[in-house]
Amino acid sequence: MKRASFRLQPVLELRRTQERTAALAAARAASTAADADRQATERETALAGAVLPSSLSSGEFVATMTLFRLAADDASAARSLAVASAEQAELVRMQWTEAAQRTKGLERLQERHRAAMDAAEASAEERAVDDLVTGRAGRAGSHDDQDGDAPWTE
C-alpha cells in the first residue's frame, strides 16, 4: 500500500532552511557584538591607563588634553557601537527563535501525520487479518458441517 505523503513537506523544508539561515545570522550578529564589546573594552582600558606627564608646557598640556578628549570620544563611540551591536544581536536571536518555533509547529504536524498514517496502516492490516480469519472460518464451516461444530462467527 502506498503511503500518503505529508502535503506540507515543501513548506517544512523551507522553514528548516529559514531556521538555518536565521541561526547563521544570529551567530554572526553575536560574534560582531562580542568583537565590538572587546574593542570598546580595550579602548576604555587604554584610556584608563593613560598617564598625564608631570611637566608639560601649556601648549603640550592643551595638545595632550585634546588627545585624551579624542580618545575618550573614541572609547565612548566604541561602547555605543558595542551596545547597538548587542541590541541588534538580540533582535536577530529573537528572529531565529521565531523561525525555530514556526519550524517546530510544522514538525509537530508532520509527526501527527505519521502517527495517523501508522494507525491507518495498522487498522488496515488488522482488518485484512480479520477478513482472512473470518473468511476461512466461514469456508471451513460450510464444507465441514458433518462435524456438528458450529463456526465461531455464528
Contacts in CASP RR format, 6 or more apart in sequence:
PFRMAT RR
TARGET T0000
AUTHOR 0000-0000-0000
METHOD contacts of the structure
MODEL  1
MKRASFRLQPVLELRRTQERTAALAAARAASTAADADRQATERETALAGA
VLPSSLSSGEFVATMTLFRLAADDASAARSLAVASAEQAELVRMQWTEAA
QRTKGLERLQERHRAAMDAAEASAEERAVDDLVTGRAGRAGSHDDQDGDA
PWTE
1 121 0 8 1.000
1 124 0 8 1.000
3 117 0 8 1.000
3 121 0 8 1.000
4 117 0 8 1.000
6 12 0 8 1.000
6 109 0 8 1.000
6 110 0 8 1.000
6 113 0 8 1.000
6 114 0 8 1.000
8 106 0 8 1.000
8 109 0 8 1.000
8 110 0 8 1.000
9 110 0 8 1.000
11 106 0 8 1.000
12 103 0 8 1.000
12 106 0 8 1.000
12 107 0 8 1.000
12 110 0 8 1.000
15 99 0 8 1.000
15 102 0 8 1.000
15 103 0 8 1.000
15 106 0 8 1.000
16 103 0 8 1.000
18 99 0 8 1.000
18 102 0 8 1.000
18 103 0 8 1.000
19 96 0 8 1.000
19 99 0 8 1.000
19 100 0 8 1.000
19 102 0 8 1.000
19 103 0 8 1.000
21 99 0 8 1.000
22 92 0 8 1.000
22 95 0 8 1.000
22 96 0 8 1.000
22 98 0 8 1.000
22 99 0 8 1.000
22 100 0 8 1.000
23 96 0 8 1.000
23 99 0 8 1.000
25 92 0 8 1.000
25 95 0 8 1.000
25 96 0 8 1.000
26 89 0 8 1.000
26 92 0 8 1.000
26 93 0 8 1.000
26 95 0 8 1.000
26 96 0 8 1.000
29 85 0 8 1.000
29 88 0 8 1.000
29 89 0 8 1.000
29 92 0 8 1.000
29 93 0 8 1.000
30 89 0 8 1.000
30 93 0 8 1.000
32 85 0 8 1.000
32 88 0 8 1.000
32 89 0 8 1.000
33 82 0 8 1.000
33 85 0 8 1.000
33 86 0 8 1.000
33 88 0 8 1.000
33 89 0 8 1.000
35 85 0 8 1.000
36 78 0 8 1.000
36 81 0 8 1.000
36 82 0 8 1.000
36 85 0 8 1.000
36 86 0 8 1.000
37 82 0 8 1.000
37 85 0 8 1.000
37 86 0 8 1.000
39 78 0 8 1.000
39 82 0 8 1.000
40 75 0 8 1.000
40 78 0 8 1.000
40 79 0 8 1.000
40 81 0 8 1.000
40 82 0 8 1.000
43 71 0 8 1.000
43 74 0 8 1.000
43 75 0 8 1.000
43 78 0 8 1.000
44 75 0 8 1.000
44 78 0 8 1.000
44 79 0 8 1.000
46 71 0 8 1.000
46 75 0 8 1.000
47 68 0 8 1.000
47 71 0 8 1.000
47 72 0 8 1.000
47 75 0 8 1.000
50 68 0 8 1.000
50 71 0 8 1.000
52 64 0 8 1.000
52 68 0 8 1.000
53 60 0 8 1.000
53 64 0 8 1.000
56 64 0 8 1.000
134 153 0 8 1.000
137 151 0 8 1.000
137 152 0 8 1.000
137 153 0 8 1.000
138 151 0 8 1.000
138 153 0 8 1.000
140 151 0 8 1.000
141 149 0 8 1.000
141 151 0 8 1.000
END
